[in-house]
Amino acid sequence: MIGSSDRRTDAYLDFSSEPNISKLNTAYRLLAVDPKEAIRQLSFLADIGSIARMIYIGHFYSSSPINKDVDQAEKWFRRAADAGSPAAYYSLGRLYLASKRFNDAKNAFEFAAARDFTPAIHFLGRMYIGGRGVEPNPELAQKLLGPV
């Protein structure tokens, strides 16, 4: 069972290019019972080119109640983003938004939105509606979100 802590991102990941889907499933199931071993296995898969694993590790570090480590989350999301993943840019944007790094969030969402990554378009529009870290711009928000 493949899945991350952020189902919105899962829907946009391309699992067909994963280097070893069975090891991926095993490592993912381990997250609930042995996080250290799961991260070790996921790190190995990331090292052999699994962008989805990089994002999963980032989600683990950004949302774990026990092992939360924002710096590690950013490192893993950045690694996947540097490989060109719009989903990773979206995840970075969410991390930056939660950390009140609004300009970084806007830039990350803009990168992903320019590649038609729907969740990033949504969050960018929400930033412009409420003026969260940006000048409020209802016209741009409406263009991004549709009628509000």
C-alpha positions in Angstrom: 0.0 0.0 0.0 1.7 3.1 -1.2 0.8 6.5 0.3 2.2 9.4 2.1 1.0 11.6 4.9 -0.2 14.0 2.2 -2.7 12.3 -0.1 -3.0 15.4 -2.3 0.6 14.9 -3.3 0.3 11.1 -3.8 -2.2 11.6 -6.6 0.4 13.4 -8.6 3.4 11.1 -8.1 4.4 8.8 -11.0 4.9 5.4 -9.5 5.7 3.8 -12.8 9.3 5.1 -12.7 10.0 3.8 -9.2 13.1 1.7 -9.1 11.7 -1.0 -6.8 8.0 -0.9 -6.0 8.0 -3.9 -3.7 10.8 -2.5 -1.5 9.0 0.8 -1.6 5.8 -0.9 -0.2 7.8 -2.7 2.5 9.6 0.5 3.6 6.3 2.4 3.7 4.6 -0.2 5.9 7.6 0.0 8.3 7.0 3.7 9.0 4.3 2.9 11.5 6.3 0.3 13.4 10.0 1.0 12.9 10.5 4.5 11.6 14.3 4.4 11.8 14.5 1.3 9.6 11.8 2.7 7.2 13.8 5.9 6.8 17.0 3.8 6.2 15.2 1.8 3.4 13.5 4.8 1.9 16.9 6.7 1.9 18.4 3.8 0.0 15.6 4.0 -2.6 16.0 7.7 -2.8 19.7 7.3 -3.5 19.0 5.1 -6.5 16.7 7.7 -8.0 13.2 7.5 -6.3 11.9 11.0 -6.3 8.7 9.8 -4.6 10.8 8.4 -1.8 12.5 11.8 -1.3 9.1 13.4 -1.0 7.9 10.6 1.4 11.0 11.1 3.7 10.3 14.9 3.6 6.7 14.3 4.7 7.8 12.0 7.4 10.1 14.6 8.9 7.6 17.5 8.4 4.7 15.7 10.0 6.0 13.1 12.5 4.9 13.9 16.1 8.0 12.1 17.4 10.7 12.7 14.8 9.7 16.1 13.4 12.7 17.8 11.8 11.9 20.7 9.6 15.5 21.0 8.3 15.5 17.4 7.3 12.1 17.8 5.6 13.4 20.8 3.7 16.5 18.9 2.6 14.5 16.0 1.2 11.9 18.1 -0.5 14.7 20.3 -2.0 16.4 17.2 -3.3 13.3 16.0 -5.1 12.6 19.6 -6.3 16.1 19.8 -7.7 15.2 16.7 -9.7 12.3 18.7 -11.2 9.4 17.4 -9.3 6.4 19.9 -9.1 5.0 17.8 -6.2 8.2 18.5 -4.3 8.0 22.2 -4.9 4.4 22.1 -3.6 5.6 20.2 -0.5 8.3 22.8 0.0 5.7 25.6 -0.4 3.5 24.0 2.3 6.6 23.6 4.6 7.6 27.3 4.0 4.0 28.5 4.6 3.8 26.7 7.9 7.2 28.3 8.8 5.9 31.7 7.8 8.6 31.9 5.0 6.0 33.5 2.8 8.3 34.6 -0.1 9.8 31.1 -0.3 6.3 29.6 -0.2 5.1 31.8 -3.0 8.2 31.0 -5.1 7.8 27.3 -4.6 4.0 27.4 -5.4 4.6 29.5 -8.5 7.2 27.0 -9.8 4.7 24.1 -9.3 1.8 26.1 -10.6 3.6 27.0 -13.8 3.7 23.2 -14.4 0.0 22.9 -13.8 0.3 21.3 -10.4 -3.3 21.9 -9.2 -2.6 21.8 -5.4 0.0 24.5 -5.8 -2.3 26.6 -7.9 -4.9 26.3 -5.1 -2.5 27.4 -2.3 -1.1 30.2 -4.4 -4.6 31.5 -4.9 -5.3 31.2 -1.2 -2.2 33.3 -0.5 -3.5 36.0 -2.8 -7.0 36.0 -1.4 -6.0 36.6 2.1 -2.8 38.5 1.5 -0.9 35.8 3.4 2.7 36.9 2.9 1.8 38.7 -0.4 -0.1 41.8 -1.3 -3.8 40.8 -1.5 -4.8 40.4 -5.2 -8.4 39.3 -5.6 -8.1 39.4 -9.4 -5.1 37.1 -9.5 -6.7 34.9 -6.8 -9.9 34.6 -9.0 -7.8 33.8 -12.1 -6.0 31.0 -10.1 -9.0 29.6 -8.2 -12.0 30.4 -10.5 -15.0 32.3 -9.1 -14.8 32.6 -5.3 
